[in-house]
Amino acid sequence: MIDALKEETIVNKVGGRFKLSALIQKRLVALNSGARPLVDINTEDKMEIVVQEILQDKIYLDTTTSSVRATEETRESAGGPPELDLSNL
């Protein structure tokens, strides 16, 4: 899991190290607050869940509102919009 963070692939997918760290931090807050994981993975490690969500294109950082958003495909398969507005944190 930590090895994935050392690779440039995940950094480039998100748009840079700063955006990656912001996305991870905001998604960890959401998971710790009770949000459901968007990937089917057999682990309780929330950092691993977040990394897999990013690698599987389940979430992205919406830079216009500084919030974490689920991709359209993820929202449709989950049965509802899991938009995570963390602007009031």
C-alpha positions in Angstrom: 0.0 0.0 0.0 2.7 2.5 1.0 4.6 1.4 -2.1 1.7 2.7 -4.3 2.2 6.1 -2.8 5.9 6.1 -3.8 5.0 5.6 -7.4 4.4 8.5 -9.7 1.3 6.8 -11.1 -1.0 7.7 -8.2 0.6 11.2 -8.0 -0.1 11.8 -11.7 -3.6 10.4 -11.5 -4.6 13.0 -8.9 -2.6 15.9 -10.3 0.3 16.3 -7.9 1.5 15.4 -4.4 -0.3 18.3 -2.7 -3.7 17.2 -4.2 -2.9 13.6 -3.4 -2.3 14.4 0.3 -5.4 16.6 0.4 -7.6 13.9 -1.2 -6.2 11.2 1.2 -6.7 13.4 4.3 -10.3 14.4 3.4 -11.3 10.8 2.5 -9.8 9.5 5.7 -11.9 12.0 7.7 -15.0 10.8 5.8 -14.2 7.2 6.5 -13.5 7.9 10.1 -16.9 9.7 10.3 -18.7 6.6 9.1 -18.7 6.8 5.3 -18.8 3.5 3.5 -15.8 2.3 1.5 -16.3 2.5 -2.3 -14.2 -0.5 -3.0 -14.6 -4.2 -2.1 -11.3 -4.9 -0.3 -10.7 -7.3 2.6 -9.0 -4.9 5.0 -9.8 -2.6 7.9 -6.8 -0.4 7.1 -8.5 2.9 6.0 -5.4 4.1 4.3 -5.4 1.1 2.1 -9.0 1.6 1.3 -8.4 5.2 0.2 -5.4 4.3 -1.9 -7.5 1.6 -3.7 -10.4 4.0 -4.2 -8.0 6.4 -5.9 -6.3 3.7 -8.0 -9.7 2.3 -9.1 -10.9 5.8 -10.0 -13.7 5.8 -7.5 -12.9 9.2 -6.0 -11.3 12.4 -7.1 -10.6 15.9 -5.6 -13.0 18.5 -6.9 -10.7 21.5 -6.9 -13.6 24.0 -7.5 -15.1 23.2 -4.1 -12.2 21.5 -2.4 -14.3 18.4 -1.7 -13.9 14.7 -2.4 -16.3 13.4 -5.0 -17.2 10.0 -6.2 -17.0 9.4 -9.9 -20.3 9.1 -11.8 -19.9 5.4 -12.3 -19.4 4.9 -8.6 -22.5 6.9 -7.7 -24.7 5.0 -10.0 -23.5 1.6 -8.8 -23.8 2.6 -5.1 -27.5 3.6 -5.5 -27.1 7.2 -4.4 -24.8 10.2 -4.5 -22.0 9.7 -1.9 -20.8 13.3 -2.4 -18.6 14.3 0.5 -18.8 18.0 1.3 -16.0 18.5 3.7 -15.8 22.3 3.4 -17.2 22.8 6.9 -14.4 20.9 8.6 
